[in-house]
Amino acid sequence: MSLFLDHSSQPLAFSFSGALVHALLLRKVKSPRDDEVHFLMGPNFYMFRVNKFSIMTGLRCSCLSLAADIQPHLTSSRLLNTYFNVVPKKDIKFNMLERAFSMCDVPDDLYKLGLVYFVEGILLAAENDNAIWRDSLSMVEDLYYFEKYPWGSLSLDTTVKQFRRGMKTIGATIPGKKAKKTTKVESSKGVQVEAKYTCKGYPPALQYWAYKMILDL
């Protein structure tokens, strides 16, 4: 993953800025392509697309594999049977993966569960009650194939789909009654009302891109 360096060439840590990403989304305009997000900054248009995402994250962004290509690599159910007590084809939730990862004490399995956890929790931003991609628990047994899989393309697809949503659609995901109650209580205290929504995928990539483009923006 790309890191910003200071003059001493040491990596700098920085926090995710939801405010910055939100400010960019408010300047989003309709894009003719499903794999891009366009922004209007003053008189200029800027495009967030696959090459920007790949540069900002260092992730592989080639074409996603077809189901027929993936199938030969789904030969083992060992992790599934060992750490997940679920019936066949039942969804495995992200909080179940998190629990299995935190309780695992077998180094090799811990590494493999950690890879799946990274994909689901970081690159796809799964929440506790979200179902994970069940096949990834079998795919990770073939580490060479798993590490070569274009997870960047999957993350980008999820990210762009979220960014392309209209702000009215995003606002509709905020529970109405709870939002109204919060507004009434907070406004009586003279405090600015806060509303929250979730962006799937990897929103920090948009923040990295904004830092890269900051002089133009």
Z-matrix of the N, CA and C atoms (Angstrom, degrees):
N
C 1 1.454
C 2 1.527 1 109.16
N 3 1.308 2 116.38 1 141.35
C 4 1.460 3 120.45 2 -178.70
C 5 1.526 4 110.72 3 -66.33
N 6 1.330 5 115.41 4 140.41
C 7 1.462 6 121.21 5 176.09
C 8 1.517 7 109.02 6 -124.75
N 9 1.331 8 116.81 7 143.82
C 10 1.448 9 120.13 8 175.45
C 11 1.528 10 108.37 9 -86.20
N 12 1.321 11 116.26 10 138.80
C 13 1.456 12 121.17 11 -175.29
C 14 1.519 13 110.45 12 -113.86
N 15 1.331 14 116.40 13 145.98
C 16 1.461 15 119.78 14 172.83
C 17 1.531 16 107.98 15 -90.59
N 18 1.307 17 117.05 16 -171.79
C 19 1.461 18 120.24 17 -175.24
C 20 1.523 19 113.01 18 -67.28
N 21 1.312 20 117.40 19 -18.77
C 22 1.460 21 120.18 20 178.36
C 23 1.525 22 111.68 21 -91.73
N 24 1.339 23 115.68 22 5.95
C 25 1.471 24 122.56 23 178.34
C 26 1.522 25 112.87 24 63.16
N 27 1.313 26 116.84 25 28.44
C 28 1.450 27 121.18 26 175.64
C 29 1.522 28 109.18 27 -99.69
N 30 1.359 29 118.43 28 138.75
C 31 1.458 30 120.75 29 179.74
C 32 1.528 31 111.34 30 -59.20
N 33 1.311 32 116.43 31 139.61
C 34 1.458 33 122.17 32 178.01
C 35 1.519 34 109.78 33 -108.62
N 36 1.306 35 116.29 34 129.97
C 37 1.457 36 120.71 35 176.30
C 38 1.525 37 109.10 36 -88.71
N 39 1.308 38 117.10 37 140.50
C 40 1.458 39 119.72 38 176.11
C 41 1.520 40 108.92 39 -146.24
N 42 1.310 41 116.25 40 155.97
C 43 1.458 42 121.95 41 -174.78
C 44 1.522 43 110.99 42 -90.15
N 45 1.320 44 114.54 43 152.78
C 46 1.462 45 120.33 44 174.98
C 47 1.521 46 108.87 45 -67.75
N 48 1.314 47 116.73 46 135.81
C 49 1.467 48 121.92 47 -179.59
C 50 1.524 49 110.42 48 -111.08
N 51 1.319 50 116.01 49 98.21
C 52 1.454 51 120.15 50 176.31
C 53 1.516 52 111.70 51 -63.49
N 54 1.342 53 116.56 52 -32.09
C 55 1.465 54 120.87 53 -179.67
C 56 1.524 55 110.80 54 -64.58
N 57 1.347 56 116.97 55 -40.55
C 58 1.454 57 120.93 56 179.74
C 59 1.526 58 110.93 57 -66.57
N 60 1.325 59 116.71 58 -45.75
C 61 1.464 60 120.67 59 179.28
C 62 1.529 61 110.19 60 -62.65
N 63 1.325 62 116.79 61 -41.73
C 64 1.465 63 120.86 62 178.71
C 65 1.530 64 110.53 63 -62.67
N 66 1.323 65 117.19 64 -41.42
C 67 1.463 66 120.93 65 179.41
C 68 1.528 67 110.89 66 -62.70
N 69 1.332 68 116.67 67 -37.12
C 70 1.461 69 120.29 68 177.15
C 71 1.528 70 110.97 69 -68.09
N 72 1.335 71 116.33 70 -42.69
C 73 1.463 72 119.84 71 -179.34
C 74 1.522 73 112.17 72 -62.66
N 75 1.324 74 117.17 73 -29.96
C 76 1.468 75 120.51 74 177.55
C 77 1.528 76 111.51 75 -69.46
N 78 1.329 77 116.66 76 -15.81
C 79 1.471 78 121.34 77 179.38
C 80 1.523 79 111.85 78 -106.19
N 81 1.331 80 115.52 79 15.41
C 82 1.461 81 121.17 80 -179.28
C 83 1.527 82 110.18 81 -76.19
N 84 1.333 83 116.29 82 140.03
C 85 1.460 84 121.90 83 176.11
C 86 1.523 85 108.89 84 -124.69
N 87 1.311 86 116.99 85 165.04
C 88 1.461 87 121.50 86 -176.21
C 89 1.520 88 111.24 87 -64.98
N 90 1.333 89 115.80 88 135.62
C 91 1.457 90 121.82 89 179.03
C 92 1.524 91 109.54 90 -111.65
N 93 1.334 92 118.18 91 140.37
C 94 1.467 93 120.47 92 178.35
C 95 1.527 94 112.69 93 -75.26
N 96 1.326 95 117.78 94 -11.76
C 97 1.459 96 122.15 95 -178.87
C 98 1.528 97 110.55 96 -111.16
N 99 1.335 98 115.08 97 140.51
C 100 1.458 99 120.14 98 -178.27
C 101 1.520 100 112.85 99 -76.17
N 102 1.336 101 117.24 100 -15.93
C 103 1.461 102 120.04 101 -176.26
C 104 1.524 103 112.53 102 -105.15
N 105 1.330 104 117.56 103 19.23
C 106 1.458 105 121.75 104 179.35
C 107 1.527 106 110.01 105 -136.79
N 108 1.326 107 114.64 106 156.33
C 109 1.464 108 121.27 107 172.36
C 110 1.526 109 106.86 108 -124.13
N 111 1.321 110 117.33 109 128.62
C 112 1.461 111 121.71 110 -178.11
C 113 1.522 112 110.58 111 -108.82
N 114 1.326 113 115.06 112 143.71
C 115 1.462 114 121.66 113 -179.82
C 116 1.526 115 109.51 114 -128.16
N 117 1.308 116 115.69 115 144.34
C 118 1.462 117 121.60 116 175.31
C 119 1.518 118 108.04 117 -108.64
N 120 1.326 119 116.08 118 112.63
C 121 1.459 120 122.73 119 179.54
C 122 1.527 121 108.13 120 -115.06
N 123 1.317 122 116.57 121 102.72
C 124 1.453 123 119.24 122 -174.65
C 125 1.512 124 108.64 123 63.88
N 126 1.338 125 118.34 124 -127.24
C 127 1.463 126 120.67 125 179.71
C 128 1.530 127 113.82 126 -89.18
N 129 1.332 128 118.10 127 -0.74
C 130 1.463 129 121.03 128 -171.28
C 131 1.528 130 113.08 129 -110.96
N 132 1.343 131 114.93 130 148.77
C 133 1.457 132 121.89 131 174.42
C 134 1.524 133 109.26 132 -100.37
N 135 1.339 134 115.46 133 141.04
C 136 1.455 135 120.97 134 175.54
C 137 1.524 136 108.08 135 -129.31
N 138 1.336 137 115.51 136 143.43
C 139 1.462 138 120.09 137 -175.31
C 140 1.528 139 110.55 138 -119.00
N 141 1.325 140 114.77 139 127.90
C 142 1.467 141 121.27 140 173.82
C 143 1.524 142 105.86 141 -101.02
N 144 1.331 143 116.50 142 113.74
C 145 1.458 144 120.81 143 -173.40
C 146 1.520 145 110.60 144 -137.76
N 147 1.338 146 115.81 145 -175.60
C 148 1.461 147 121.15 146 -171.52
C 149 1.519 148 113.07 147 -58.50
N 150 1.339 149 118.72 148 -41.28
C 151 1.459 150 118.87 149 -178.26
C 152 1.523 151 111.95 150 -66.26
N 153 1.342 152 117.13 151 -34.21
C 154 1.464 153 120.64 152 176.98
C 155 1.528 154 110.38 153 -67.72
N 156 1.325 155 115.48 154 -43.01
C 157 1.462 156 120.37 155 -179.63
C 158 1.518 157 110.58 156 -62.63
N 159 1.325 158 116.82 157 -43.99
C 160 1.461 159 121.32 158 -178.71
C 161 1.524 160 111.41 159 -64.47
N 162 1.341 161 116.83 160 -41.78
C 163 1.464 162 120.75 161 179.50
C 164 1.529 163 110.94 162 -66.24
N 165 1.329 164 116.90 163 -42.80
C 166 1.462 165 121.07 164 -176.78
C 167 1.527 166 112.77 165 -68.84
N 168 1.334 167 117.38 166 -30.69
C 169 1.462 168 120.46 167 -174.09
C 170 1.525 169 113.93 168 -108.39
N 171 1.346 170 117.37 169 -22.29
C 172 1.453 171 120.27 170 -175.51
C 173 1.512 172 112.90 171 74.46
N 174 1.336 173 118.08 172 15.26
C 175 1.460 174 122.32 173 -177.08
C 176 1.524 175 111.10 174 -89.60
N 177 1.324 176 115.29 175 151.37
C 178 1.460 177 121.79 176 177.54
C 179 1.535 178 109.05 177 -72.55
N 180 1.321 179 116.34 178 126.23
C 181 1.471 180 120.63 179 -177.16
C 182 1.522 181 110.83 180 -128.17
N 183 1.317 182 117.26 181 55.73
C 184 1.462 183 121.43 182 174.67
C 185 1.528 184 108.09 183 -91.85
N 186 1.323 185 116.40 184 -176.04
C 187 1.464 186 119.85 185 -177.96
C 188 1.531 187 110.29 186 -65.35
N 189 1.325 188 116.39 187 141.84
C 190 1.453 189 120.67 188 177.68
C 191 1.523 190 110.40 189 -67.97
N 192 1.327 191 115.88 190 143.31
C 193 1.459 192 120.98 191 -179.08
C 194 1.521 193 110.80 192 -71.76
N 195 1.329 194 115.31 193 146.49
C 196 1.459 195 120.62 194 175.81
C 197 1.529 196 109.63 195 -75.94
N 198 1.328 197 115.49 196 157.44
C 199 1.462 198 120.14 197 -179.58
C 200 1.529 199 111.26 198 -56.59
N 201 1.340 200 116.53 199 -37.73
C 202 1.467 201 120.40 200 -179.16
C 203 1.526 202 111.60 201 -65.27
N 204 1.345 203 116.80 202 -30.26
C 205 1.468 204 120.53 203 179.06
C 206 1.525 205 111.58 204 -77.43
N 207 1.325 206 116.13 205 -30.72
C 208 1.464 207 120.88 206 -178.46
C 209 1.522 208 111.53 207 -77.79
N 210 1.323 209 116.85 208 -34.13
C 211 1.462 210 122.16 209 -172.21
C 212 1.523 211 114.58 210 -51.82
N 213 1.343 212 120.29 211 -43.10
C 214 1.481 213 119.03 212 -179.89
C 215 1.518 214 114.20 213 -62.56
N 216 1.326 215 117.42 214 -15.89
C 217 1.469 216 120.98 215 -178.58
C 218 1.528 217 112.02 216 -98.23
N 219 1.328 218 116.39 217 8.58
C 220 1.468 219 120.99 218 -179.52
C 221 1.520 220 109.52 219 -110.23
N 222 1.322 221 115.74 220 56.30
C 223 1.467 222 120.14 221 -173.69
C 224 1.524 223 113.41 222 -98.33
N 225 1.324 224 118.06 223 -10.11
C 226 1.463 225 119.99 224 -176.12
C 227 1.529 226 111.70 225 -122.23
N 228 1.324 227 114.85 226 134.48
C 229 1.467 228 121.32 227 175.15
C 230 1.524 229 110.67 228 -114.39
N 231 1.329 230 116.24 229 20.43
C 232 1.461 231 120.90 230 -173.85
C 233 1.522 232 112.40 231 -60.60
N 234 1.341 233 117.85 232 -50.23
C 235 1.464 234 120.46 233 179.53
C 236 1.518 235 111.10 234 -61.53
N 237 1.318 236 115.18 235 -41.75
C 238 1.464 237 120.43 236 -179.34
C 239 1.523 238 110.79 237 -61.20
N 240 1.327 239 116.63 238 -45.78
C 241 1.473 240 121.01 239 -177.65
C 242 1.528 241 112.24 240 -73.11
N 243 1.336 242 116.70 241 -29.97
C 244 1.465 243 120.18 242 -175.94
C 245 1.525 244 112.78 243 -80.65
N 246 1.342 245 117.01 244 -39.03
C 247 1.465 246 120.03 245 -169.91
C 248 1.529 247 114.83 246 -114.97
N 249 1.345 248 117.12 247 -6.16
C 250 1.457 249 118.95 248 -177.54
C 251 1.525 250 109.88 249 -132.04
N 252 1.306 251 115.70 250 110.06
C 253 1.453 252 121.58 251 -178.63
C 254 1.531 253 109.46 252 -89.69
N 255 1.331 254 115.18 253 74.24
C 256 1.457 255 120.22 254 -178.59
C 257 1.520 256 109.52 255 -129.93
N 258 1.315 257 116.29 256 154.23
C 259 1.459 258 120.70 257 178.54
C 260 1.530 259 108.63 258 -74.56
N 261 1.338 260 117.55 259 156.30
C 262 1.471 261 120.49 260 179.94
C 263 1.529 262 112.12 261 -54.32
N 264 1.325 263 114.72 262 138.72
C 265 1.465 264 124.40 263 176.21
C 266 1.534 265 113.86 264 71.11
N 267 1.343 266 117.64 265 0.05
C 268 1.458 267 118.68 266 175.89
C 269 1.525 268 109.28 267 -77.80
N 270 1.339 269 116.23 268 143.27
C 271 1.456 270 120.40 269 -178.77
C 272 1.522 271 111.63 270 -60.79
N 273 1.327 272 115.03 271 142.09
C 274 1.461 273 121.85 272 171.74
C 275 1.520 274 106.58 273 -106.31
N 276 1.316 275 116.63 274 117.81
C 277 1.460 276 121.28 275 -176.44
C 278 1.535 277 110.63 276 -82.53
N 279 1.312 278 114.99 277 156.72
C 280 1.460 279 120.24 278 -177.93
C 281 1.531 280 111.33 279 -60.75
N 282 1.336 281 118.09 280 -37.03
C 283 1.461 282 119.01 281 -179.70
C 284 1.533 283 111.63 282 -66.59
N 285 1.335 284 117.60 283 -25.66
C 286 1.457 285 121.13 284 174.97
C 287 1.530 286 110.35 285 -70.57
N 288 1.331 287 116.35 286 -40.08
C 289 1.464 288 120.96 287 176.29
C 290 1.522 289 110.06 288 -64.54
N 291 1.311 290 117.15 289 -42.84
C 292 1.459 291 121.60 290 179.80
C 293 1.525 292 111.10 291 -61.61
N 294 1.325 293 116.10 292 -41.27
C 295 1.465 294 120.53 293 179.38
C 296 1.526 295 110.90 294 -66.42
N 297 1.340 296 116.85 295 -42.93
C 298 1.472 297 120.52 296 179.32
C 299 1.525 298 110.58 297 -63.13
N 300 1.318 299 116.92 298 -40.78
C 301 1.461 300 121.41 299 179.99
C 302 1.530 301 111.03 300 -65.16
N 303 1.320 302 116.99 301 -43.60
C 304 1.467 303 120.71 302 -176.19
C 305 1.531 304 112.27 303 -71.31
N 306 1.332 305 117.15 304 -24.32
C 307 1.461 306 120.33 305 -176.83
C 308 1.523 307 112.81 306 -98.57
N 309 1.318 308 117.81 307 -10.69
C 310 1.469 309 120.79 308 -176.35
C 311 1.534 310 110.68 309 -69.79
N 312 1.333 311 117.02 310 135.66
C 313 1.466 312 121.18 311 178.53
C 314 1.527 313 111.54 312 -124.15
N 315 1.331 314 116.91 313 15.02
C 316 1.464 315 121.94 314 176.06
C 317 1.530 316 107.31 315 -101.88
N 318 1.338 317 119.08 316 111.71
C 319 1.463 318 121.66 317 -172.26
C 320 1.525 319 114.92 318 -50.27
N 321 1.325 320 117.59 319 -46.07
C 322 1.465 321 120.57 320 -177.75
C 323 1.533 322 110.68 321 -64.99
N 324 1.320 323 115.99 322 -42.80
C 325 1.466 324 119.81 323 179.00
C 326 1.520 325 111.20 324 -69.88
N 327 1.328 326 116.28 325 -36.04
C 328 1.462 327 120.64 326 178.58
C 329 1.526 328 110.38 327 -61.33
N 330 1.328 329 116.03 328 -40.58
C 331 1.465 330 120.44 329 178.61
C 332 1.529 331 110.97 330 -63.89
N 333 1.324 332 116.38 331 -44.41
C 334 1.465 333 120.36 332 -177.96
C 335 1.525 334 111.40 333 -69.04
N 336 1.315 335 117.19 334 -43.22
C 337 1.469 336 120.16 335 176.42
C 338 1.527 337 110.27 336 -63.34
N 339 1.351 338 115.68 337 -34.41
C 340 1.459 339 119.89 338 178.58
C 341 1.519 340 112.46 339 -65.36
N 342 1.335 341 116.79 340 -36.95
C 343 1.462 342 120.32 341 177.28
C 344 1.526 343 110.97 342 -63.66
N 345 1.316 344 116.29 343 -44.88
C 346 1.468 345 120.42 344 178.80
C 347 1.526 346 109.87 345 -65.78
N 348 1.329 347 116.13 346 -39.15
C 349 1.469 348 121.29 347 178.66
C 350 1.527 349 110.95 348 -62.76
N 351 1.332 350 116.53 349 -39.78
C 352 1.462 351 120.87 350 179.06
C 353 1.528 352 110.82 351 -64.44
N 354 1.330 353 115.89 352 -45.53
C 355 1.467 354 119.75 353 179.51
C 356 1.516 355 110.95 354 -61.48
N 357 1.328 356 116.45 355 -50.21
C 358 1.462 357 120.57 356 -175.11
C 359 1.531 358 112.39 357 -73.22
N 360 1.328 359 117.02 358 -41.27
C 361 1.457 360 120.29 359 -173.47
C 362 1.514 361 114.65 360 -85.70
N 363 1.334 362 117.33 361 -30.56
C 364 1.462 363 121.16 362 -176.84
C 365 1.526 364 111.80 363 -103.96
N 366 1.322 365 117.45 364 -55.49
C 367 1.463 366 120.56 365 -174.71
C 368 1.523 367 113.03 366 -74.86
N 369 1.328 368 117.52 367 -27.38
C 370 1.462 369 120.43 368 -179.45
C 371 1.527 370 112.50 369 -113.54
N 372 1.324 371 117.27 370 -7.75
C 373 1.471 372 123.59 371 176.38
C 374 1.527 373 112.63 372 53.24
N 375 1.318 374 116.38 373 49.69
C 376 1.455 375 120.47 374 178.31
C 377 1.528 376 110.20 375 -69.19
N 378 1.328 377 115.93 376 144.69
C 379 1.450 378 121.47 377 174.70
C 380 1.521 379 108.70 378 -98.50
N 381 1.331 380 116.51 379 170.14
C 382 1.460 381 121.09 380 -171.54
C 383 1.521 382 114.26 381 -53.29
N 384 1.329 383 117.15 382 -40.23
C 385 1.458 384 119.77 383 -175.20
C 386 1.524 385 113.27 384 -95.47
N 387 1.334 386 117.00 385 8.49
C 388 1.464 387 120.53 386 176.71
C 389 1.520 388 110.52 387 -80.12
N 390 1.324 389 116.55 388 141.29
C 391 1.460 390 120.87 389 175.65
C 392 1.527 391 109.22 390 -79.15
N 393 1.319 392 116.89 391 136.01
C 394 1.462 393 120.59 392 177.62
C 395 1.531 394 109.02 393 -88.77
N 396 1.333 395 115.74 394 169.24
C 397 1.466 396 120.85 395 176.45
C 398 1.524 397 107.09 396 -75.78
N 399 1.301 398 116.39 397 104.53
C 400 1.461 399 122.66 398 -173.38
C 401 1.533 400 112.29 399 -56.76
N 402 1.322 401 117.25 400 -38.79
C 403 1.470 402 120.92 401 -176.64
C 404 1.527 403 112.92 402 -63.33
N 405 1.335 404 117.51 403 -22.07
C 406 1.467 405 119.39 404 -178.40
C 407 1.530 406 111.31 405 -63.99
N 408 1.329 407 117.58 406 -27.21
C 409 1.460 408 121.14 407 179.21
C 410 1.524 409 111.57 408 -71.06
N 411 1.319 410 116.28 409 -24.52
C 412 1.460 411 120.76 410 174.18
C 413 1.519 412 110.65 411 -88.48
N 414 1.324 413 116.66 412 -40.01
C 415 1.461 414 122.02 413 -179.24
C 416 1.520 415 111.87 414 -60.57
N 417 1.338 416 117.42 415 -35.19
C 418 1.463 417 120.78 416 -174.98
C 419 1.528 418 112.39 417 -68.50
N 420 1.318 419 117.61 418 -14.29
C 421 1.459 420 119.90 419 175.95
C 422 1.529 421 111.05 420 -67.48
N 423 1.339 422 116.28 421 -24.57
C 424 1.462 423 121.63 422 172.83
C 425 1.532 424 106.45 423 -100.75
N 426 1.326 425 116.02 424 86.50
C 427 1.462 426 120.89 425 -171.37
C 428 1.528 427 112.80 426 -60.97
N 429 1.324 428 116.41 427 -37.94
C 430 1.465 429 119.02 428 -179.25
C 431 1.531 430 109.70 429 -60.97
N 432 1.325 431 116.72 430 -46.65
C 433 1.462 432 120.52 431 -179.58
C 434 1.528 433 111.07 432 -67.00
N 435 1.328 434 116.21 433 -41.57
C 436 1.466 435 120.84 434 -178.35
C 437 1.528 436 111.11 435 -61.12
N 438 1.332 437 116.32 436 -43.44
C 439 1.459 438 120.04 437 -177.38
C 440 1.531 439 112.46 438 -74.32
N 441 1.325 440 117.40 439 -21.69
C 442 1.459 441 121.09 440 177.43
C 443 1.529 442 112.31 441 -90.06
N 444 1.310 443 116.75 442 -10.71
C 445 1.467 444 120.04 443 -178.46
C 446 1.539 445 109.15 444 -64.89
N 447 1.331 446 117.90 445 139.80
C 448 1.484 447 120.54 446 -176.91
C 449 1.528 448 112.82 447 -76.19
N 450 1.329 449 115.78 448 69.23
C 451 1.464 450 119.50 449 180.00
C 452 1.528 451 111.24 450 -62.49
N 453 1.333 452 116.51 451 -26.85
C 454 1.456 453 119.55 452 177.91
C 455 1.518 454 111.79 453 -61.33
N 456 1.333 455 117.05 454 -38.82
C 457 1.460 456 120.75 455 179.07
C 458 1.527 457 110.80 456 -65.37
N 459 1.337 458 115.84 457 -40.44
C 460 1.455 459 119.77 458 178.86
C 461 1.524 460 110.81 459 -66.45
N 462 1.326 461 116.24 460 -41.94
C 463 1.464 462 120.70 461 178.40
C 464 1.525 463 111.08 462 -65.79
N 465 1.337 464 116.69 463 -42.97
C 466 1.460 465 120.49 464 179.17
C 467 1.524 466 110.92 465 -62.39
N 468 1.326 467 116.62 466 -45.48
C 469 1.468 468 120.60 467 179.95
C 470 1.520 469 110.93 468 -57.95
N 471 1.333 470 116.30 469 -44.76
C 472 1.467 471 120.80 470 179.19
C 473 1.523 472 110.96 471 -65.86
N 474 1.340 473 116.13 472 -41.42
C 475 1.467 474 121.40 473 -178.87
C 476 1.520 475 111.50 474 -64.43
N 477 1.321 476 116.69 475 -48.73
C 478 1.464 477 121.03 476 -177.30
C 479 1.523 478 111.28 477 -64.81
N 480 1.319 479 116.80 478 -38.91
C 481 1.474 480 119.65 479 177.99
C 482 1.528 481 110.24 480 -59.43
N 483 1.318 482 116.81 481 -38.90
C 484 1.463 483 120.21 482 179.30
C 485 1.522 484 110.77 483 -71.19
N 486 1.325 485 117.21 484 -42.97
C 487 1.463 486 120.62 485 -178.46
C 488 1.521 487 112.59 486 -67.29
N 489 1.324 488 116.68 487 -29.06
C 490 1.463 489 119.87 488 -177.58
C 491 1.527 490 112.63 489 -78.38
N 492 1.304 491 117.01 490 -11.98
C 493 1.470 492 119.18 491 177.67
C 494 1.520 493 110.00 492 -63.53
N 495 1.345 494 115.38 493 144.76
C 496 1.453 495 119.43 494 176.18
C 497 1.514 496 111.18 495 -71.32
N 498 1.329 497 117.25 496 153.37
C 499 1.460 498 120.19 497 -179.65
C 500 1.519 499 111.52 498 -63.94
N 501 1.333 500 117.29 499 -28.31
C 502 1.470 501 119.64 500 176.07
C 503 1.524 502 110.19 501 -66.10
N 504 1.342 503 116.00 502 -38.20
C 505 1.467 504 120.29 503 177.65
C 506 1.516 505 110.45 504 -66.45
N 507 1.332 506 115.95 505 -43.53
C 508 1.458 507 120.28 506 177.47
C 509 1.519 508 110.62 507 -60.69
N 510 1.339 509 116.38 508 -43.64
C 511 1.460 510 120.35 509 179.69
C 512 1.513 511 112.83 510 -62.95
N 513 1.341 512 116.11 511 -30.33
C 514 1.454 513 120.40 512 -179.34
C 515 1.518 514 112.57 513 -69.21
N 516 1.358 515 117.11 514 -16.87
C 517 1.462 516 120.47 515 179.25
C 518 1.523 517 111.95 516 -80.64
N 519 1.341 518 116.72 517 -9.31
C 520 1.466 519 120.58 518 178.14
C 521 1.519 520 108.50 519 -86.14
N 522 1.340 521 119.70 520 122.06
C 523 1.465 522 121.70 521 -178.00
C 524 1.528 523 111.85 522 -52.83
N 525 1.331 524 115.69 523 122.56
C 526 1.460 525 120.75 524 -174.52
C 527 1.518 526 114.59 525 -59.93
N 528 1.322 527 117.06 526 -50.14
C 529 1.462 528 119.90 527 -176.69
C 530 1.518 529 111.53 528 -64.46
N 531 1.310 530 116.09 529 -42.18
C 532 1.464 531 120.07 530 -179.89
C 533 1.525 532 110.35 531 -64.75
N 534 1.336 533 116.18 532 -41.22
C 535 1.461 534 120.32 533 -179.43
C 536 1.525 535 110.78 534 -63.22
N 537 1.352 536 116.75 535 -42.62
C 538 1.462 537 120.58 536 179.85
C 539 1.524 538 111.11 537 -64.43
N 540 1.323 539 115.43 538 -40.79
C 541 1.463 540 119.36 539 179.75
C 542 1.529 541 110.29 540 -64.09
N 543 1.322 542 116.18 541 -42.83
C 544 1.463 543 120.72 542 178.96
C 545 1.523 544 110.60 543 -61.92
N 546 1.336 545 116.49 544 -42.06
C 547 1.456 546 121.29 545 -179.15
C 548 1.524 547 110.72 546 -60.93
N 549 1.325 548 117.28 547 -43.93
C 550 1.454 549 121.38 548 -176.70
C 551 1.514 550 111.74 549 -66.89
N 552 1.333 551 116.92 550 -44.00
C 553 1.463 552 121.15 551 -178.44
C 554 1.520 553 111.07 552 -69.14
N 555 1.307 554 116.75 553 -47.94
C 556 1.460 555 120.08 554 -175.98
C 557 1.529 556 112.16 555 -68.41
N 558 1.334 557 116.59 556 -38.39
C 559 1.454 558 118.83 557 -177.04
C 560 1.523 559 111.08 558 -66.19
N 561 1.344 560 117.80 559 -29.28
C 562 1.454 561 120.35 560 178.34
C 563 1.527 562 111.68 561 -68.79
N 564 1.338 563 116.05 562 -19.64
C 565 1.461 564 120.90 563 178.79
C 566 1.526 565 111.32 564 -96.44
N 567 1.309 566 115.90 565 -2.34
C 568 1.452 567 119.18 566 -179.30
C 569 1.508 568 113.56 567 73.31
N 570 1.341 569 117.04 568 24.69
C 571 1.456 570 122.21 569 -179.43
C 572 1.522 571 109.00 570 -103.33
N 573 1.331 572 116.65 571 141.68
C 574 1.455 573 120.10 572 179.00
C 575 1.523 574 110.25 573 -64.28
N 576 1.317 575 116.39 574 134.10
C 577 1.458 576 121.47 575 -177.46
C 578 1.519 577 109.86 576 -74.34
N 579 1.306 578 116.07 577 140.22
C 580 1.458 579 121.61 578 -179.35
C 581 1.518 580 109.91 579 -116.07
N 582 1.327 581 116.85 580 132.32
C 583 1.459 582 122.18 581 175.53
C 584 1.524 583 108.11 582 -122.37
N 585 1.319 584 117.28 583 147.62
C 586 1.457 585 120.98 584 -175.96
C 587 1.523 586 110.30 585 -128.16
N 588 1.327 587 116.06 586 147.53
C 589 1.448 588 122.07 587 173.82
C 590 1.526 589 107.99 588 -145.46
N 591 1.309 590 116.50 589 162.78
C 592 1.459 591 121.25 590 -175.71
C 593 1.517 592 110.73 591 -108.44
N 594 1.323 593 116.61 592 135.22
C 595 1.460 594 122.32 593 172.83
C 596 1.519 595 107.83 594 -110.60
N 597 1.310 596 117.16 595 117.61
C 598 1.458 597 121.36 596 177.12
C 599 1.524 598 109.98 597 -74.75
N 600 1.338 599 114.96 598 172.56
C 601 1.450 600 118.76 599 179.82
C 602 1.511 601 110.83 600 84.88
N 603 1.336 602 116.55 601 -142.05
C 604 1.462 603 121.25 602 -177.05
C 605 1.525 604 110.06 603 -127.82
N 606 1.349 605 117.99 604 76.54
C 607 1.464 606 122.11 605 -179.39
C 608 1.526 607 115.41 606 -56.32
N 609 1.351 608 120.75 607 -30.36
C 610 1.470 609 118.45 608 179.05
C 611 1.522 610 113.62 609 -56.22
N 612 1.347 611 117.99 610 -25.20
C 613 1.465 612 119.75 611 179.15
C 614 1.520 613 110.78 612 -60.18
N 615 1.334 614 116.96 613 -35.43
C 616 1.465 615 120.65 614 178.11
C 617 1.526 616 110.20 615 -68.55
N 618 1.321 617 116.61 616 -35.72
C 619 1.461 618 120.57 617 177.74
C 620 1.529 619 110.47 618 -67.82
N 621 1.338 620 117.47 619 -43.16
C 622 1.467 621 120.80 620 177.58
C 623 1.529 622 109.98 621 -59.07
N 624 1.339 623 114.94 622 -44.03
C 625 1.468 624 120.64 623 179.62
C 626 1.526 625 110.61 624 -61.32
N 627 1.330 626 116.72 625 -41.21
C 628 1.475 627 120.74 626 179.49
C 629 1.525 628 110.50 627 -63.59
N 630 1.329 629 117.66 628 -39.97
C 631 1.467 630 120.35 629 177.68
C 632 1.533 631 110.30 630 -64.39
N 633 1.317 632 115.93 631 -38.46
C 634 1.462 633 120.36 632 179.04
C 635 1.534 634 110.84 633 -65.62
N 636 1.349 635 115.68 634 -35.03
C 637 1.467 636 121.29 635 -174.44
C 638 1.528 637 112.12 636 -98.37
N 639 1.323 638 117.53 637 8.87
C 640 1.462 639 120.37 638 -166.57
C 641 1.537 640 113.39 639 -57.49
N 642 1.326 641 118.54 640 -37.00
C 643 1.457 642 120.40 641 -179.58
C 644 1.532 643 110.91 642 -67.08
N 645 1.338 644 116.31 643 -39.95
C 646 1.465 645 119.77 644 177.08
C 647 1.523 646 110.72 645 -69.18
N 648 1.324 647 116.32 646 -42.16
C 649 1.460 648 119.74 647 -177.21
C 650 1.524 649 110.98 648 -66.13
